[in-house]
Amino acid sequence: MSPAILNLRFPFSLTNDQENAITAWIKNGYKGSIIYSTGTGKTEIAFECARRAAINNRLFFKKDNNMNHNGFRILFLVPRIILIEQNVERLVRYNIDKESIGAFFGEKKNEREITISTYQSVINNHILIKNSDMVILDEVHFISNTAFSYTNLFKIIKEDPKKMILGLTATINELDPKYQEIIKTIPPVRRYLIKEAVDDGRLAKPEIISIEVSLTNEEKDTYDKTSELIRNISYKLNAYEPSIITKILYQGGIRSKYAKEWFSQVRIRKDLLNSSQNKLEKAVQIIKKHHHEKSMIFSETIDSISKLKTILEKKSIPSEIIHSKIKIKERKAILEKWGKDFFPLLSVHTLEIGYDIPQVGIAIILSNTSNINQIAQRIGRVIRKTEAKDKALIYVIHVKETRDNKIVKMVDKAVGKKSERLFKKTSTQTKITDNFK
């Protein structure tokens, strides 16, 4: 019997950028990371890398006259359970026998020639790693130096120098110390980010529309009060970075109490910015403007997105919420009704990773974040190109004269902007048109 992955057949031809990624990974000794924008086919790159790795594996054993080694065991690790089923379905669609594919999570523990599991599930099942010839790490930035259990997984993966390792991510800060181990062990072998993919016509052109709103008087009082408390506590602790204050939090004593209060005030300020009245009202205006178009609205908290849903209901605008507490079957049902029974889909993180939803071309970002991976994923949800879509609208609603102002620069960074921007200002809106020509 031949390795199952050798049956892989795509109903399309791989693009030049995908072929370049595969070649680069093979040339680096079947080890390395591929940093490719969301929507450029990272999963297909991974499958084809695995197929060619299996061919090389068979040739190696044939040369050594060890023809008893017929299998080629692949472990595909993903950050969320929903992505296991998506990858199983995709492999079957690409001509892989379902009996050769195992799903390993929760009560389902089926190890097969191709096993798909989550990082969390493998933490206590290291044997899956040891049994594999190749490990594919989807969203590899999840394994960082800040997550001890995940870092331990990475060490186990590296124990066998012959093991083939492929990391996949849409973006990763190569200068950030927490990713140092990833960059050192499986260095980036090929990059293909949003700017390049848009220039090549692989992704729809993102049109970023920055909208500035104000806090109400009551909200401004709360914002100023929490900001002052945060500054005072930071001064007392002589610490200003969350990572340092986190360490103080676990040390005990009076400083620990100050650290706890610091995080409490940061949370209050963050919640305020996520769900400020004018920000939510502006989002409603945009949704009404695109009332018969599928749109995605991203926020940081369930509370803020629930408030938006309530406002929409009062205006007789149906919408649905998807977040991590929504069960998989319910998520599927919601997605099937999207664009039929309702058009605005409200998301808290859940749709930022792995979902293939090419039909949507409108995103509304309500929340501030310093996580460039998160921003790139959100933008990536709406810039997948189709025959009917060559551009996407990305509305960034932020509160002026607050920490929210950083979000526009972060979005610029995520799309790789180096060219000039064209500004059109009104009293409430700045429209930024990206010149990708």
C-alpha positions in Angstrom: 0.0 0.0 0.0 1.2 3.5 -0.9 1.0 6.4 1.6 -2.6 7.9 1.6 -1.3 11.4 0.9 0.0 10.2 -2.5 -3.7 10.1 -3.7 -4.0 13.8 -3.3 -5.5 15.4 -6.4 -6.5 19.1 -6.7 -9.4 20.1 -9.0 -7.2 23.1 -10.0 -3.6 24.0 -10.7 -1.5 25.5 -7.9 -0.5 29.1 -8.5 3.1 30.2 -9.0 3.2 31.7 -5.5 2.1 28.3 -4.0 4.6 26.4 -6.0 7.4 28.8 -4.9 6.4 28.2 -1.3 6.6 24.4 -1.7 9.9 24.5 -3.5 11.4 26.8 -0.8 10.3 24.5 2.0 11.8 21.4 0.3 15.1 23.2 -0.4 15.3 24.0 3.3 15.4 20.3 4.1 11.7 19.8 4.6 11.6 22.2 7.5 10.4 25.8 7.8 7.5 28.2 8.0 5.5 29.7 5.2 4.1 33.2 6.0 1.3 33.6 3.5 -1.7 36.0 3.7 -5.1 34.6 4.5 -6.8 33.7 1.3 -3.7 32.6 -0.6 -4.2 28.8 -0.1 -1.9 27.9 2.8 -3.8 24.7 3.4 -3.3 23.5 -0.2 0.4 24.4 0.1 0.6 22.2 3.2 -1.2 19.3 1.6 1.1 19.4 -1.4 4.2 19.7 0.8 3.1 16.6 2.6 2.6 14.7 -0.7 6.0 15.6 -2.0 7.5 14.8 1.4 5.9 11.3 1.2 7.4 10.8 -2.2 10.9 11.7 -0.9 10.3 9.4 2.1 9.5 6.5 -0.2 12.5 7.1 -2.4 14.7 7.2 0.7 13.5 3.8 2.0 13.6 2.3 -1.4 17.2 3.2 -1.8 17.9 1.5 1.6 15.9 -1.6 0.4 13.5 -1.1 3.3 10.2 -1.5 1.4 8.3 -2.5 4.5 8.0 1.2 5.4 4.9 1.9 3.3 3.1 4.5 5.5 3.8 8.2 5.9 2.2 9.5 9.0 1.2 13.1 9.0 0.0 15.1 12.1 -1.9 18.3 11.2 -2.3 20.6 14.3 -4.9 23.4 14.3 -5.9 25.9 17.0 -9.6 25.1 17.1 -11.8 22.0 16.9 -14.0 23.5 14.1 -10.9 23.5 11.8 -10.5 19.7 12.2 -13.8 19.0 10.4 -13.0 21.6 7.7 -9.7 20.0 6.9 -11.1 16.4 6.9 -13.8 17.6 4.4 -11.1 19.3 2.3 -8.9 16.2 2.2 -11.8 14.0 1.1 -12.6 16.5 -1.6 -9.0 16.3 -2.8 -9.3 12.5 -3.3 -8.0 11.2 0.1 -9.8 8.2 1.4 -11.7 9.2 4.6 -10.6 5.9 6.3 -7.1 7.2 6.1 -8.0 10.4 8.0 -8.2 10.5 11.8 -9.7 13.3 14.0 -8.2 13.4 17.5 -9.9 15.7 20.1 -12.2 15.4 23.1 -13.8 11.9 23.1 -12.8 11.3 19.4 -9.4 9.8 19.4 -8.9 8.3 16.0 -5.2 8.1 15.0 -4.8 7.4 11.3 -2.2 7.8 8.6 -3.3 11.5 8.4 -4.3 12.7 11.9 -5.8 16.1 12.5 -5.9 17.4 16.0 -5.7 20.6 18.1 -2.7 21.9 20.0 -4.7 21.6 23.2 -5.5 17.9 22.5 -1.9 17.0 21.8 -0.6 18.5 25.0 -1.4 15.3 26.9 -0.9 13.0 23.9 2.7 13.4 22.9 2.7 10.0 21.3 0.9 11.5 18.3 3.9 13.7 17.7 6.4 10.9 18.2 4.5 8.6 15.8 4.5 11.1 13.0 6.9 11.5 10.1 5.7 15.1 9.4 4.1 17.7 11.6 2.1 20.6 10.1 1.6 23.5 12.5 -1.3 25.6 11.3 -1.4 29.2 12.8 2.1 28.4 14.2 2.2 31.7 16.1 0.0 30.0 18.7 3.1 28.2 19.9 4.9 31.0 21.5 7.3 31.4 24.4 4.4 32.9 26.5 2.5 29.6 26.5 4.6 27.0 28.3 2.5 23.9 27.4 2.6 24.8 23.7 6.3 25.5 23.9 6.8 22.1 25.4 5.0 20.6 22.4 7.5 22.4 20.1 10.4 20.8 22.1 9.0 17.4 21.6 8.5 18.0 17.8 12.2 18.9 17.6 13.4 15.8 19.4 13.5 13.8 16.1 15.9 15.6 13.7 14.5 13.6 10.8 10.9 14.8 11.4 9.6 17.1 8.7 8.1 20.3 10.1 5.9 22.9 8.3 4.7 26.0 10.0 1.8 28.1 8.5 0.8 31.6 9.5 -0.7 34.7 7.9 1.7 36.9 9.8 4.2 36.7 12.6 6.4 39.4 14.2 9.9 37.9 13.5 11.5 40.4 15.9 9.2 39.6 18.9 11.2 37.5 21.5 8.2 35.2 22.2 8.5 33.8 18.6 12.3 33.4 18.8 12.2 29.6 19.1 9.8 29.2 16.1 11.9 31.5 13.9 15.1 29.7 14.9 13.8 26.1 14.5 11.5 26.5 11.5 12.6 29.8 9.9 10.4 31.5 7.3 11.3 30.1 3.9 8.8 32.1 1.9 6.7 35.2 2.6 3.6 36.3 0.5 1.7 39.0 2.4 -1.4 41.1 1.6 0.4 43.8 -0.4 2.1 41.4 -2.7 -1.0 39.2 -3.1 -3.1 42.2 -4.0 -0.6 43.5 -6.5 -0.6 40.0 -8.1 -4.3 40.0 -8.3 -4.6 37.0 -5.9 -6.6 39.0 -3.3 -9.3 41.6 -3.6 -8.1 45.2 -3.1 -8.8 46.4 0.4 -10.3 49.9 0.6 -9.8 51.1 4.2 -12.4 53.6 5.5 -11.4 55.2 8.8 -14.3 56.6 10.8 -13.6 58.7 13.9 -16.3 59.1 16.6 -16.4 60.8 20.0 -17.2 59.5 23.5 -20.3 60.8 25.2 -19.6 63.1 28.2 -20.4 60.3 30.6 -18.1 57.9 28.7 -15.3 60.5 28.6 -15.5 61.0 32.3 -15.1 57.2 32.8 -12.3 57.0 30.3 -10.3 59.9 31.9 -10.9 58.4 35.4 -9.7 54.9 34.5 -6.7 56.3 32.5 -5.6 58.4 35.5 -5.9 55.4 37.8 -3.9 53.2 35.4 -1.1 55.9 35.2 -1.0 56.3 39.0 -0.8 52.5 39.6 1.9 52.2 37.0 3.9 54.9 38.7 3.5 53.2 42.1 4.7 49.9 40.6 7.3 51.5 38.4 5.9 49.2 35.7 4.1 50.0 32.5 4.0 46.9 30.4 1.3 44.2 30.9 3.9 41.4 30.8 5.8 43.0 33.7 2.6 43.8 35.7 1.5 40.2 35.2 4.6 38.9 37.0 3.9 41.4 39.9 0.3 40.0 40.0 1.6 36.6 41.0 4.1 37.7 43.5 1.6 38.4 46.3 1.5 41.3 48.8 0.4 44.9 48.3 2.0 45.2 44.9 0.0 42.2 43.7 -3.2 44.0 44.8 -2.1 47.1 42.8 -1.4 44.9 39.8 -4.9 43.4 40.1 -6.5 46.8 40.2 -4.4 47.9 37.2 -5.8 45.1 35.1 -9.3 45.8 36.3 -9.1 49.4 35.2 -7.6 48.4 31.9 -10.5 46.1 31.3 -13.0 48.8 32.1 -11.4 51.2 29.7 -11.2 48.5 27.0 -14.9 47.5 27.4 -15.8 51.2 27.2 -13.9 51.7 23.9 -15.4 48.5 22.5 -19.0 49.4 23.2 -19.0 53.2 23.1 -22.5 54.5 22.1 -21.4 56.5 19.1 -19.2 53.7 17.8 -22.1 51.3 17.9 -24.5 53.8 16.3 -22.0 54.4 13.5 -21.7 50.7 12.9 -25.5 50.6 12.6 -25.4 53.3 10.0 -22.9 51.4 7.9 -24.9 48.2 8.2 -28.0 50.1 7.0 -26.0 51.5 4.1 -25.1 47.9 3.0 -28.4 46.4 4.1 -28.6 43.7 1.4 -24.8 42.8 1.5 -23.2 40.3 3.7 -21.0 42.1 6.3 -18.8 41.0 9.2 -18.5 43.0 12.3 -15.6 42.3 14.6 -15.4 43.2 18.3 -13.4 42.0 21.3 -16.1 41.2 23.8 -19.4 39.3 23.7 -21.0 42.2 25.7 -20.2 44.8 23.1 -21.4 42.8 20.2 -24.6 41.9 22.1 -25.3 45.6 22.6 -24.9 46.1 18.9 -27.3 43.2 18.2 -29.9 44.8 20.6 -29.6 48.1 18.8 -30.1 46.4 15.4 -33.1 44.5 16.7 -34.8 47.8 17.8 -34.3 49.0 14.2 -35.8 45.8 12.8 -32.4 44.7 11.4 -31.9 40.9 11.9 -28.4 39.8 12.8 -26.6 36.8 14.3 -23.7 36.5 16.7 -20.9 33.9 16.5 -18.4 33.5 19.4 -16.5 30.6 21.0 -19.4 29.6 23.3 -21.7 28.9 20.3 -21.7 25.2 19.5 -20.3 24.0 16.2 -23.7 22.8 14.8 -25.2 26.1 15.7 -22.4 28.0 14.0 -22.9 26.0 10.8 -26.7 26.7 10.9 -25.9 30.4 11.3 -23.5 30.5 8.4 -26.0 28.7 6.2 -28.6 31.4 6.9 -26.2 34.3 6.4 -27.1 36.3 3.3 -30.6 34.8 3.3 -32.3 35.5 6.7 -29.8 38.2 7.8 -26.8 40.1 6.4 -24.7 41.4 9.3 -22.7 38.7 11.1 -21.3 39.8 14.5 -18.1 38.0 15.5 -16.0 37.8 18.6 -12.7 36.2 17.5 -14.3 32.9 16.3 -14.3 33.7 12.6 -10.8 35.2 12.5 -9.0 31.9 12.0 -9.5 29.3 9.3 -13.0 30.0 8.0 -13.4 30.1 4.2 -16.0 32.7 3.5 -15.1 34.3 0.2 -18.6 35.7 -0.5 -18.3 38.6 2.1 -16.6 41.8 1.0 -17.5 44.2 3.9 -15.8 44.3 7.3 -16.5 46.6 10.2 -13.8 46.6 12.9 -15.1 48.1 16.2 -12.2 47.2 18.6 -8.7 48.2 19.1 -6.0 45.6 19.4 -2.2 45.6 19.3 -2.2 42.0 17.9 -1.1 42.3 14.3 -2.0 38.6 13.7 -5.6 39.3 14.7 -5.9 42.3 12.5 -4.4 40.5 9.5 -6.9 37.6 10.0 -9.8 40.0 10.2 -8.8 41.7 7.0 -8.1 38.3 5.4 -11.8 37.3 6.0 -13.0 39.8 3.4 -10.3 40.1 0.8 -10.5 36.6 -0.6 -11.0 37.1 -4.3 -13.9 35.7 -6.4 -15.1 36.3 -9.9 -17.7 38.7 -8.5 -15.4 40.5 -6.1 -12.2 42.5 -6.8 -12.3 44.9 -3.9 -13.4 44.8 -0.2 -14.5 47.6 2.1 -12.9 47.6 5.6 -14.5 50.2 8.0 -12.4 51.0 11.0 -14.4 52.8 13.7 -12.3 54.4 16.4 -12.7 56.9 19.2 -10.7 60.1 18.7 -8.2 61.3 21.3 -8.0 57.8 22.9 -5.8 54.7 22.6 -8.3 53.7 19.9 -6.4 55.9 17.4 -3.6 53.3 17.1 -5.9 50.9 15.2 -5.7 52.7 11.8 -1.9 52.5 11.9 -2.2 48.8 12.8 -4.5 48.2 9.8 -2.1 50.0 7.5 0.7 47.8 8.8 -1.4 44.7 8.3 -2.0 45.5 4.6 1.7 46.3 4.1 1.0 49.9 3.1 4.1 51.6 1.7 2.4 53.7 -0.9 0.7 57.1 -0.6 -2.8 57.4 0.8 -5.5 59.6 -0.6 -7.5 61.4 2.1 -11.0 62.7 1.9 -12.1 64.4 5.1 -15.5 65.3 6.5 -16.3 66.3 10.1 -17.0 62.6 11.0 -15.1 60.5 8.5 -11.7 60.0 6.9 -11.7 57.8 3.8 -8.3 56.2 3.1 -8.0 54.7 -0.4 -5.1 52.4 -0.8 -3.0 52.9 -3.9 -1.9 49.4 -4.7 -1.0 50.2 -8.3 
